[in-house]
């Protein structure tokens, strides 16, 4: 069946695997867009709940009902991180285009294998780095590229909350992929030369609840990513410090994006003095990031074009995560 969404012709050719806490948001948006063919989740409890919430959606009880359907062209995977490699490989080899939530996999060699499978089979592989589809982030990237901030000096992010504590992955793998992906994007996909990381395990042994990762790039730009799920309040900020202006992406605030035109002036040629200025709120077109991300995936499935956050981009993030994980282990000795 063909329907229209925002004047676009849409086909119900996307399946969803995983309808849990985050998967239900994919379900809602795929249904809204009009491309959702069917949903599979191995949990009977989750499936029963989603059936109540979405009685018009087709829920299947076997993955073969997705794999064996030629009309299903793409699969969105919103399963636990430890299943990303196995599921992504399965659906790519079955001839489906795949969008998998972050991270791409939990090992670099697994990520490399998935990228190669997608390439060899001419399949779309997209990673759910949702913030790259956030309108405020897209606007910030434009400001950077247009030279509005001057030369970039430093980038840092705080992703903090008192939230869901996980036992299958630590906070580095759960929170940091978002910000690492953004930093790499702002650096025009350049990979860091040096990676360091420190952290602490306070609830479960060997499961980091807080980590600080530092990245150093060849042009002297440095950055850090501070993540924690043991924090008294929610904070999601990314700051870009330029030679002319500073920008703040605050995903918790209503306005989201701010410019601070602070200046550093030199008194007598040797004494640096900060000359503060009022911040300016940056206007941008308001759109829903997850909806935009899924629309991009649907477009890539239909056209065969390479996604903005493709497997290669996801692999770069995965390499940084793995390198940071090794540094955490070394620093614990």
N, C-alpha and C positions, 0 to 999 in steps of 0.2 A: 504494500500500500504506500502511496506517495502523499505526503502532506506538505503544507507550506508553513515555514517559521521565519518571521521577519523577512518575508518576500523571497525566501530561499526554498527550493524544492528539496524535501528531505525524505529519506527512505529509512524504514525500520530495519537496519542491518547491523546494529551494534549490540553485543551482549555484555552483560556485567557479571563479573565473577567476584563475589564478596560484597555482602550487603550489611556489614556491621556498622560501627560508629561513624566511620568516614564514608563507607560504601553507600550508606543510605542517602548521602548528599549527591553522590554520583547518580544514584537511582532517580532521585527527584529531578535532577537537571536533565538527564538523558530522556526521561519521560516528557519533561516540559518541551525540550527541543523537538521531540517527535521521532527520535531515531532508535529508541530502545526496543529491541526484539524480545529479549528474555533475560532472566536473572538466575544465577546459581549461587547458592551458599550451602556449604556442607552442614551448617548448624540448623537443625529442625526448629529450634526455638526462635532463631533470627528469622528464618523463612516464614514461620507462622505469624510473627509480628508484622513483617513487611507485607504479607498478604492482606492483613487487616487494614494496614495504612494505604496500600495501593492495590485494591481489589481488581483493577482493570489490567494489571501487569501479569505477563506470563512468567511463572516461576517453574523451573525444571529441577528434577531431582537427580540428574546425572549429567556429568560434563560432556558425555558423548552426544547429548542432545544439542550441544553447542558446536562441538567439533564436526559432527556429521551434517550440519546444516550449511549447504553452499550459499544460501542467501545471507548468512552472517559473515560479513566482511571484516569486521573489527571487534576486538575484545578489550574491555577496560578491566584491569585487575586491581582490586582494592582489598587485597588479602594481607595477612601479617607479613612483615618483611622477610622472615625466614623462608617464605614460600614463593617469593618473587622470582627467583631464578628458575625453579622447577616449573612454575605455571607459565611464565613467559616463554620458556623454551618449548613447552608442550604446544602452545597455541601458535607460535611462529612456525614450527615444523608442520602444524596442521594447515598451514596456508592462510592464517589469519594475521591481519595487522593488529598490533598490540600497543596499548597505552598502559603502562604499569606505574603504580604509585612509587614515590621515592622510598628507599634508595633502589637503584636498578637491581642490585644484588648485594650480598654480604661479603663477597670476595672478588678481587679484581679479575682473577682468571675466569670466574663465572661471568662477570660483566663483559669481558672481552669475547667470550664464547657467544654470548647473546648478540653482541654487535655483529660478529662475523656471520652468525646464522641469518640475521635479518638482511645483511648485505648479500649473502649468497643466494637467498631465496627471494630477493627483491621485495621485501616486506617492510612496512612502516613500523618503526620502533620508537615510541615516544615515552618520556619520563614525566611523571607528575610533579614537576617543579612549578607549582601553581603561582608563585609570586612573580614569575616572569610574565604572567598574563594579567597582572594587576595594573590597572590604568595609571595609578600613581607611580609605580615603578617604571612603566613605559615612559611616562613624562619625565621622570628623573633621569633616565638614560638619555633622553633627548637633550636635557639641560647639560649633561656631561659632554655629549658629543658636539653640542653647539658652542662649547667653551664658556658657558655661563658661569661655571664655578672656577674657571682658570685651570691651572695645572693641578691634577689630583695629588694630594699629599698622603692621605690616610683614610682608610675605610674601616669602620667597626660596627658591630651589631650586638644587641642584647636580646635574647629570646628567653624570657624568664616567666615562670608561673608556679603556682602550687596546684599541680594538676595530676593527671593520671600517671601513676608510677608503673613502669613496665618491667617485666622480668626477662623477656626474650631479647630485648635490645636496650642499650644504655642511652642516656640523654644525647650523647654526641650523634648517634645514628638516627635518633628520633627527631631531634630539633634542628641540628646544625645543617643538614642538606639544603634547607631553604636558603639560608644566608650565604653558604658557600657557593651555591648556584648563582646568586645575585652578584656576589663579588667577582666571580669569574666572568659574568656577563659584562659588568662595568669595566672590567679589564680587557674587554674585547677578546674573550676566550683564551687569554694568556694563562698558562699554568704557573704556579708559584715555584720559586727555586728552593725555598727553605720552609719547612713546616715544623712547628713545635706545638706541644700540647701538655696541659696539666689538668688534673681533675681530682675528684674525691668521691668515694663510695661510702654512704652513710646509712642507707636503709638496708641494702643487700650487698653482701661481699661480692666484689668484682663487677658490680653493676654501677657504673658511674652516674651519680645524680647531678653533678655539675662539672663542666669542662670549660677550659679556656684554650682556644686554638689560635695560633698566630701564623700568618702567612706573609712571606716576603717575596716580592717580585723583582725582576731584573732591572727595572727602571727606578728602583729605590722605594717604590710605594709599598707600604706595609698595611696590614689589616689584622683585626682580631675578631673572633666570634666567641661570645660568652653565652653559654646555655645552661639552664638549670630548671629542674622541676621541683626544687625545694626553695621557693622564693615567696616572700609574704604577699606579693601582688603580681598581677600580669603586666608584662612589659614586652613590647615587640617593636624595637627601634633599630633603624639602620642609619648611620651617620656618614656622610661623605664630606671630608674636609678638603677644600680646594684653596688655591692661592688667592682667589678673589672672593669667593663666597663659600658658605657651608650649607649643606642640605640635610634635612632630616625626614626620613620616611617613618612615620609613627602609625603603625597599623591598628593601634588601639584607639587612637583619636578619631574624631569625626572628620576633620579636614584632611588628614593623612600626610600631606606633603608641605614642608616649610623651607623657606630660604632665609639664611642669616647672613646679611652682607657685612659681617665684622671685618675690620681692617687692622693690620699690624703696621704701626708707624714707628719710625726710628727717630728718637730724640738725640740731637747732637751726633747723629750718624752711628751711634754705638749702643743706644739703649732702646730695646724693643718695648713698645707700649701698645696694649690692646685698646682699640677704639670700637666700643660696642655699638651695635645698631639694632633697631627693632626688627623682629622677624616679619616676613611676608608670607602669607598663605598662597600656595600655588594652585591655580585652577586646572582642572583636567576633566575629561569626559568620564562620568560615573558609569561603570559597568561591573558586573559580577565576575570575579576572577575565575571561579570554577566553571561557570557557563562559557566564558570566553575560551578557557583551556579546552573544554570538550568540543566546542565548535571548531577549534583549530584542528583537533584530532579528526573529527568528522571530515573536514575539508581535505586533510592529508590522505585519509582513506579513499575519498572520492577521486582525488587528483593524482595521488601517488607522490606528492612532493615531500621533501624532507621537513620534519617538524622543527620548530624553533628549539625545543628541548629534546633533541634526538638522542639515540643511543651513545653517540660519541660524546655529547655534552654530559650525559649521565655518567659515562665512564670516567670523565675528568673529575667529577665530584666524588665518585667512588674511590678513585686513587687517593684523593686528599683525605677522605674519611679513613681509609685503611692506613695511610701514613701517620695520621694523627693518633689512631688507635695503637699503633706500634710505639709511638712516643709516650703515650700514657702508660703502657706496660713497662717501658724502660725506666720511666721516672718513678715507678712504684718500687723498684728494686732497692 
